[in-house]
Amino acid sequence: MSYSVPLYSLWAAVFITAAAPVAGKLSNGYIDPFSLLLCANFAALLIFAPYAFYTKQASKLFEKDNIKRFSVIGLFGTTLPFLFIISALKYTTPANSAVLNQSEAVYSLILSYFFLKERPSVRQLAGTAMIICGVSLILFKEHMSVRWRGDIIILLSVSMFQISHIAAKKLPQNYSPALIACARALFSLLWGLPIMAAAVLFFRFHLILKPVLRTFCVIFFIGALTYGIRNLLWYKAIRNMELAKATAVLLCYPVFTYIISLLFGLDSARAYQIIGLVLAVSGAYTVTKIIRLNRPAAPTKITSKIV
């Protein structure tokens, strides 16, 4: 496979990811996080399940050795971070969420080093430092405000994505991106059901589902595009390049999120936010330049276990 193919897939995933925080913000008051999570995963399954059965790979979803791996991918890749981030968007803005997600590059460097034995270069570390500066600027400016609490929730949740991605990287090489995306949606749905039941029964959580066009549009975007096409493109990318580098490329998306957020009137231009955005995205771009378009990443030698 040409190395440009997974790179193009990665950049396509960037543009879909950019609109996800805006869709999440627009869901507030129309559909609760649990209902959105379950509906979106079901929509993704409608895309991938026929493929799994047609290619006779559906049985792999429930093989004993795979249940634990797929559970980690679904729980930490979708269920928990989605619920955390959607809840955080009640306090903070899509643009802040997008910038703070840049901290995922830091988690990626650390976890990839220990579990995938990926060694970062000096330029990669310099780019990560710029990301930290951008995130720190926003947190310092928002300190002790209502928005600041939402920002902290987002920072805690993004580390979960990397746990899921490492589990996906460790799957057998003959597992297709579509199968992994299908497993992620299925096991996120299976984990989401008992968590939702516990929230309703023990914490008196109120479910909301307004049957209007806006609600269905959000479900379609999160389910079919984000959990469907975006996840398919993402797994095509990370299965063929180093995880830390792929993460850095994906984290260029706040530029587009910020623009979309402004267009929808969900955010306003603030000098400190723009500076933080420029620093964070510049760091991600620095790491992006490290990727070699004409040479695939060396096969990963895995010696540690995470699942």
MOHUCOR-V767348 format. One record per backbone hydrogen bond with DSSP energy under -1.0 kcal/mol. NH is the residue of the N-H (numbers start at 1). CO is the residue of the C=O. E is the energy in kcal/mol with one decimal. If there is no record, write none. Layout:
nh=NH co=CO e=E
nh=NH co=CO e=E
This chain:
nh=5 co=2 e=-1.3
nh=7 co=3 e=-1.2
nh=8 co=4 e=-2.7
nh=9 co=5 e=-2.2
nh=10 co=6 e=-2.1
nh=11 co=7 e=-2.1
nh=12 co=8 e=-2.1
nh=13 co=9 e=-1.9
nh=14 co=10 e=-1.4
nh=15 co=11 e=-1.3
nh=16 co=12 e=-1.3
nh=17 co=13 e=-2.5
nh=18 co=14 e=-1.8
nh=23 co=19 e=-2.2
nh=24 co=20 e=-2.5
nh=25 co=21 e=-2.2
nh=26 co=22 e=-2.4
nh=28 co=25 e=-1.2
nh=30 co=27 e=-2.3
nh=31 co=27 e=-2.0
nh=32 co=208 e=-2.1
nh=36 co=32 e=-2.4
nh=37 co=33 e=-2.5
nh=38 co=34 e=-2.4
nh=39 co=35 e=-2.6
nh=40 co=36 e=-2.6
nh=41 co=37 e=-2.2
nh=42 co=38 e=-2.0
nh=43 co=39 e=-2.1
nh=44 co=40 e=-2.0
nh=45 co=41 e=-2.2
nh=46 co=42 e=-1.7
nh=48 co=44 e=-2.0
nh=49 co=45 e=-2.8
nh=52 co=48 e=-2.2
nh=53 co=49 e=-2.2
nh=54 co=50 e=-2.6
nh=55 co=51 e=-2.4
nh=56 co=53 e=-1.0
nh=57 co=52 e=-2.8
nh=58 co=52 e=-1.3
nh=60 co=57 e=-1.5
nh=61 co=58 e=-1.4
nh=62 co=59 e=-1.1
nh=66 co=63 e=-1.0
nh=67 co=63 e=-1.7
nh=70 co=66 e=-3.3
nh=71 co=67 e=-2.0
nh=72 co=68 e=-2.0
nh=73 co=69 e=-2.1
nh=74 co=70 e=-2.7
nh=75 co=71 e=-3.0
nh=76 co=72 e=-2.2
nh=77 co=73 e=-1.2
nh=78 co=74 e=-1.4
nh=79 co=74 e=-2.2
nh=80 co=75 e=-2.6
nh=82 co=78 e=-2.4
nh=83 co=79 e=-2.1
nh=84 co=80 e=-2.3
nh=85 co=81 e=-3.0
nh=86 co=82 e=-2.8
nh=87 co=83 e=-1.7
nh=88 co=84 e=-2.3
nh=89 co=85 e=-1.9
nh=90 co=87 e=-1.3
nh=91 co=88 e=-2.1
nh=92 co=88 e=-2.1
nh=97 co=93 e=-2.4
nh=98 co=94 e=-2.4
nh=99 co=95 e=-2.2
nh=100 co=96 e=-2.7
nh=101 co=97 e=-1.5
nh=102 co=99 e=-1.8
nh=103 co=100 e=-1.8
nh=104 co=101 e=-1.9
nh=105 co=102 e=-1.8
nh=107 co=103 e=-1.6
nh=108 co=104 e=-2.7
nh=109 co=105 e=-2.1
nh=110 co=106 e=-2.1
nh=111 co=107 e=-2.8
nh=112 co=108 e=-2.5
nh=113 co=109 e=-1.6
nh=114 co=110 e=-1.8
nh=115 co=111 e=-2.8
nh=116 co=112 e=-1.4
nh=118 co=112 e=-1.9
nh=125 co=121 e=-2.1
nh=126 co=122 e=-2.3
nh=127 co=123 e=-2.4
nh=128 co=124 e=-1.9
nh=129 co=125 e=-2.0
nh=130 co=126 e=-1.7
nh=131 co=127 e=-1.7
nh=132 co=128 e=-2.3
nh=133 co=129 e=-2.0
nh=134 co=130 e=-2.1
nh=135 co=131 e=-2.4
nh=136 co=132 e=-2.7
nh=137 co=133 e=-2.0
nh=138 co=134 e=-1.4
nh=139 co=135 e=-2.1
nh=140 co=136 e=-2.6
nh=141 co=137 e=-2.0
nh=142 co=138 e=-2.1
nh=145 co=142 e=-2.1
nh=149 co=145 e=-1.2
nh=150 co=146 e=-1.3
nh=151 co=147 e=-2.1
nh=152 co=148 e=-2.0
nh=153 co=149 e=-1.8
nh=154 co=150 e=-1.8
nh=155 co=151 e=-2.2
nh=156 co=152 e=-2.0
nh=157 co=153 e=-1.5
nh=158 co=154 e=-1.9
nh=160 co=157 e=-1.4
nh=163 co=159 e=-1.1
nh=164 co=160 e=-1.8
nh=165 co=161 e=-2.5
nh=166 co=162 e=-2.3
nh=167 co=163 e=-1.7
nh=168 co=164 e=-1.9
nh=169 co=165 e=-2.3
nh=170 co=166 e=-1.3
nh=171 co=168 e=-1.3
nh=175 co=172 e=-1.8
nh=180 co=176 e=-2.0
nh=181 co=177 e=-2.5
nh=182 co=178 e=-2.2
nh=183 co=179 e=-2.4
nh=184 co=180 e=-2.4
nh=185 co=181 e=-2.0
nh=186 co=182 e=-2.5
nh=187 co=183 e=-2.8
nh=188 co=184 e=-1.7
nh=189 co=185 e=-1.9
nh=190 co=186 e=-2.3
nh=191 co=187 e=-2.0
nh=192 co=188 e=-2.2
nh=193 co=189 e=-1.7
nh=195 co=191 e=-1.4
nh=196 co=192 e=-2.6
nh=197 co=193 e=-2.4
nh=198 co=194 e=-2.3
nh=199 co=195 e=-2.0
nh=200 co=196 e=-2.2
nh=201 co=197 e=-2.6
nh=202 co=198 e=-2.5
nh=205 co=199 e=-2.1
nh=210 co=30 e=-2.9
nh=212 co=210 e=-2.5
nh=216 co=212 e=-1.8
nh=217 co=213 e=-2.4
nh=218 co=214 e=-2.0
nh=219 co=215 e=-2.3
nh=220 co=216 e=-2.4
nh=221 co=217 e=-2.4
nh=222 co=218 e=-2.8
nh=223 co=219 e=-2.8
nh=224 co=220 e=-1.5
nh=225 co=220 e=-1.3
nh=226 co=221 e=-2.5
nh=227 co=222 e=-2.7
nh=229 co=224 e=-2.1
nh=230 co=225 e=-3.5
nh=231 co=226 e=-1.1
nh=232 co=228 e=-1.9
nh=233 co=229 e=-2.4
nh=234 co=230 e=-2.5
nh=235 co=231 e=-2.4
nh=236 co=232 e=-1.6
nh=237 co=233 e=-1.5
nh=238 co=234 e=-2.7
nh=239 co=235 e=-1.5
nh=240 co=237 e=-1.9
nh=246 co=242 e=-2.3
nh=247 co=243 e=-2.7
nh=248 co=244 e=-1.7
nh=249 co=245 e=-1.9
nh=250 co=246 e=-2.4
nh=251 co=247 e=-1.9
nh=252 co=249 e=-1.7
nh=253 co=250 e=-1.6
nh=255 co=252 e=-1.3
nh=257 co=253 e=-2.0
nh=258 co=254 e=-2.9
nh=259 co=255 e=-1.5
nh=260 co=256 e=-2.5
nh=261 co=257 e=-3.0
nh=262 co=258 e=-2.1
nh=263 co=259 e=-2.2
nh=264 co=260 e=-2.0
nh=265 co=262 e=-1.1
nh=266 co=261 e=-2.5
nh=274 co=270 e=-2.3
nh=275 co=271 e=-2.4
nh=276 co=272 e=-2.4
nh=277 co=273 e=-2.4
nh=278 co=274 e=-2.7
nh=279 co=275 e=-2.5
nh=280 co=276 e=-2.5
nh=281 co=277 e=-2.8
nh=282 co=278 e=-2.3
nh=283 co=279 e=-1.9
nh=284 co=280 e=-1.9
nh=285 co=281 e=-2.6
nh=286 co=282 e=-2.1
nh=287 co=283 e=-1.6
nh=288 co=284 e=-1.9
nh=289 co=285 e=-1.8
nh=290 co=287 e=-1.3
nh=291 co=288 e=-1.3
